[in-house]
Amino acid sequence: MVFLAGSALTARVAVNRYWEQLFGTGLVETLEDFGSAGEPPSHPELLDWLALHFQRDLHWNMKALLKELVLSATYRQSAKVTPSLQAKDPRNRLLAHGPQQRLTAEMVRDQALVASGLFAPMIGGAPVMPPQPKSVG
């Protein structure tokens, strides 16, 4: 593993947090502990490369880092899990398939609005009130 000091540690932590948000688990599973008590990275060379790339090439541009991660072949692969993949890598630490994550409440709401045709993509628009059944009485 390459020794990274100073702001390089910051880059590693930032890259790991973005990875965790996209893939469900960070390259270092213990997000809050990069020290000796924490877990070692599942892919140390990848973590080091991403951290250096984030610093040197992307100039700490988080939007560019996110774009790079979501356009990667690893992120874009199918989330379908075969029995052989499940047996070989039950926690997907080898990144054999795409991430499987639960949707947040906001994502579920947005998906329901898109499906119903009520989604308004503008920010700060009027609230959405789906049609309500008429009360009997």
C-alpha positions in Angstrom: 0.0 0.0 0.0 1.2 3.5 -0.8 1.7 5.7 2.2 -0.5 8.8 1.9 -0.1 11.7 4.3 -1.8 15.0 4.9 -4.5 15.9 2.5 -4.1 12.5 0.8 -5.9 10.9 3.8 -8.7 13.4 3.3 -8.9 12.3 -0.4 -9.1 8.6 0.6 -11.8 9.3 3.2 -13.8 11.4 0.7 -13.5 8.8 -2.1 -14.5 6.0 0.3 -17.6 7.9 1.5 -18.7 8.5 -2.1 -18.0 4.8 -2.9 -20.1 3.8 0.1 -23.0 6.0 -1.0 -23.0 4.5 -4.5 -22.2 0.9 -3.8 -23.7 0.4 -0.3 -20.4 -0.4 1.3 -17.1 1.5 1.3 -13.9 0.1 0.0 -13.0 0.5 3.7 -16.1 -0.8 5.5 -15.4 1.1 8.7 -16.2 4.6 7.4 -15.4 6.3 10.8 -12.1 4.5 11.3 -9.2 4.6 8.8 -6.8 3.9 11.6 -5.2 0.6 12.7 -8.4 -0.4 14.5 -10.4 -0.2 11.3 -10.9 -2.7 8.5 -8.4 -2.9 5.7 -9.6 -1.8 2.3 -11.1 -4.5 0.1 -9.2 -3.0 -2.9 -6.3 -0.9 -1.5 -4.8 -0.2 -5.0 -8.1 1.1 -6.3 -8.6 3.3 -3.2 -5.1 4.8 -3.5 -5.6 5.3 -7.3 -9.0 7.0 -6.8 -7.7 9.2 -4.0 -4.7 10.4 -6.1 -6.8 10.8 -9.2 -9.3 12.9 -7.1 -6.5 15.1 -5.9 -4.3 15.5 -8.9 -6.5 15.1 -12.0 -9.9 16.1 -10.8 -8.6 18.9 -8.5 -11.0 17.9 -5.6 -14.0 18.3 -7.9 -16.6 16.1 -6.2 -19.0 16.3 -9.1 -16.3 15.0 -11.5 -15.5 12.2 -9.0 -19.2 11.2 -8.8 -19.5 11.2 -12.6 -16.4 9.0 -12.9 -17.7 6.5 -10.4 -21.2 6.2 -11.9 -19.8 5.9 -15.5 -17.5 3.1 -14.4 -18.0 -0.4 -15.6 -18.2 -1.6 -12.0 -21.1 0.7 -11.2 -23.0 0.0 -14.5 -22.9 -3.8 -14.2 -26.0 -5.8 -13.6 -27.2 -6.1 -10.0 -28.6 -9.5 -10.7 -27.0 -12.1 -8.4 -26.6 -15.7 -9.6 -26.4 -18.6 -7.0 -22.7 -19.1 -7.9 -21.9 -15.4 -7.3 -23.8 -15.5 -4.1 -21.9 -18.5 -2.9 -18.5 -17.1 -3.9 -19.0 -13.6 -2.6 -22.1 -13.2 -0.4 -21.3 -9.6 0.7 -20.1 -8.5 -2.8 -16.7 -7.4 -1.6 -15.2 -8.6 -4.9 -17.7 -6.3 -6.8 -18.9 -9.1 -9.0 -22.3 -7.5 -9.4 -23.8 -4.1 -9.2 -25.1 -2.6 -5.9 -28.4 -3.6 -4.4 -29.8 -0.9 -2.2 -33.0 0.0 -0.6 -34.6 3.2 -1.9 -34.9 6.2 0.4 -38.4 7.5 1.1 -37.7 10.5 -1.2 -36.8 8.1 -4.0 -40.0 6.0 -3.5 -42.1 9.2 -3.6 -40.4 10.5 -6.7 -40.8 7.1 -8.5 -44.5 7.1 -7.6 -44.9 10.6 -8.9 -43.1 9.8 -12.2 -45.2 6.7 -12.7 -48.4 8.7 -12.1 -47.4 11.5 -14.4 -47.4 14.0 -11.5 -43.7 14.6 -11.2 -42.6 18.2 -11.6 -38.8 18.4 -12.2 -38.5 22.0 -11.3 -37.0 22.9 -7.9 -39.3 24.9 -5.6 -42.5 24.3 -7.5 -46.0 23.9 -6.1 -46.6 20.9 -3.8 -48.1 17.9 -5.4 -51.6 16.8 -4.2 -52.7 13.6 -5.8 -56.4 13.3 -6.4 -58.2 12.3 -3.3 -61.3 10.0 -3.1 -64.5 11.9 -2.5 -66.0 11.4 0.9 -69.4 9.7 1.1 -71.8 11.2 3.5 
